[in-house]
Structure formats: C-alpha cells, structure tokens
Amino acid sequence: MSGTGAVVLVAALVLTGVAAWWLRARNGAVIPPAAAGEPGGLPPALHRLGVRPAEADLTVVQFSTAFCGPCRATKARLQQLQSTRPGLAVVQVDAESHLDEVRELDVRRTPTLFYLGRDGRLIGRSSGAPRPDELTALIDAHVGVGS
C-alpha cells in the first residue's frame, strides 16, 4: 500500500468513527422544537390523530411499527412510568396506518416520540429508543411521581 493509500484509509476510518459516534449520541436524545426546526404549538397532524394534551400534565405520543423491538421496549417503559405518574398520558400511534401524519411530522424511524405540555406546546421529540434515565428525567420534570 502506498503512502497516499494509507492516508486515505486512515482518513476514511476516522470519518466513519466520527459519524458512528455522532449517530449514537443522537439516538434517542430529546431535541427541543427550536433545534428540530419545528414550531412550539400542537402540530396539526397530532390534532388529527385525536391527541388531547389538555387532559394531562404531559402527553407522550409514540409512533411505532409492528416489528420494531425498541418500540416494544419503549412502550413498556412508558407504561411503567405512567402507572406511577397520574399526570402522564401516553398515546400509541401505528406509523404504518397513519402515513400522511408520518410524512407531515417527518417521522423517519421508530420509535419516534413527541412530548407535549398541557398547553399543547411541543416540548421536544426523540427518534430511536430513548435513554431510560433521560426519558424518566424529562417526564419527572413535567409530571410529579404519584404516591
């Protein structure tokens, strides 16, 4: 291998490593609406799905698909959190059955979660399996733990 070939190989490996790190760091991270390029109010697509954020302190809308393993784990974690946090509402949406809303909301992978305050304001969104500690912290910041 020539010197130039070795440099190209090393550069490609470094770029691959940086890209992998960046993707892993973003996986499941909650992104505020401004950073996601979204307005802060209730997106019309969520309204059409029957999401009613005024009925809870925090509403989490999860877009899932039938064969998504991380979706099942996220759903179970949300159910566990909901059982001890009465102000938390969870809405499950089958992404395959709601393709217009998926396109409008730019859902590119599952699970994708939208976090809505009681006023309908979009607090944030996450794509990929959310980190359990970050999910719990976000929910606890908006909903108290029940007794």
N, C-alpha and C positions, 0 to 999 in steps of 0.2 A: 504494500500500500504506500502510495506517495505521501509526502508531507501535506499536500493540499487535501488529499482524500481523508487523511486522519483529522485535519482541522474541520472539514465539513461534517464528518461523522460525530465528532465531539460536539460541535455546534447543534447538530440535529438532536443528539441525546439531551443536551441541556435544555433546548426549547421544548422537547417532549416532556421532560421533568417539570418544567415551569408550568406548562399547560395542564398537566395532570394535577399538580398542586393547586392551581387556580380553580379548576373544576371541582376538586374535592372540597376546597374551602367554601365554595358557593353552595354545594349540595345541601339542601335543607335549611339554609340560612334564611332568616326572615328579612325581607327587603322592604323598607318603608315605601309608601306610594310615590313620593317625590323621586327617590332613587330608581324606582321601576318605571318612571315616566308616566304615571297614572294620576288622575285627579283624586282628591281625597274623599269624595262622596260615594254613595252606593252606586256601583256600576249598573246600568240598565239591564244587562244580561242577568245579574243576580236577582234583580227585582222580578224579572220574568219567570225565574225559577221558583218564585214564592218565598224567597229569603226575607224574613221579617226581623231585622236586627233590634227593633224597638222592644222586643219581647224578652231580651236578655242583656246582661251587662256586656257580654262578649259573645259574638256568634262566629264560629269557625265553619267555613264551607270547604269541604274536601272533595275534589274531583278525583275519581278513581276509575280503574278498569277492572274487569273480572279476573284477569290473570296476573295482576300486579301484587307481588309479595310484599313490598314495602307499604302498599296501600292497606293491606290487611293489618299489618303491624301498627300502622299509624291510626287506623280506625279503632283498634283495641286500646291503644294508649289514650286516645281521646275519650272513649267510653269510660275508661278508668278514671280519668280526670273529671269527667262530667258527673260521675257518681258522688264525688266529694265536693263539688263546686256547683251549687244550685244556680248561680247566675250565668253558667256557661251553657250555650246552645250549640249543638253540632248538627250540621246539615250535610248529608252524604249525597253526592251527585254522580251518576254514572256518566262518565265522559262520552262513552260511545253512543249514548242515547240523546245527547244534547250537543251535537256537533256545531250548531250555529253559535251557541254560547261559548263553547270551547274556542272557536275561532275569534269571536269578539273579545274574549278575555285573554287571548294569547296564551292559552294553556298548551305548553309544548311537551310536557311529560307528566306522569302521575307518580305519586300523588302531588297535586298542587293544592295548596291551602290558601284561603283568603280569610283575613282576620278583620272583623267589623265591630266597631263600637256601637253602643246603644243608639247613638245619634245617626247611625248609618255610615259614619265615616270609615273609610278604608284605612285601617291601622298598618297593614302590611300584607305581604304574601310570601309564600315559600314554595319552592319546587324541589321535588325529591323528598326523601324521608327526613322529616325534621329531627334535629338532635333532641333527645328526650329532655335534657336539662334546659335547653333553650326554649322548648315548647312549654314546659312547666313554668319557667320564669315569666314568659310572655303572658300566659293565662293568669298566673297569680298577680301580675301587675294590674290586671283589669278586673279580676274576679276574686273575691275572698274565698278561702277554704272553709267549707261548711263544717258543722260540728257533727 
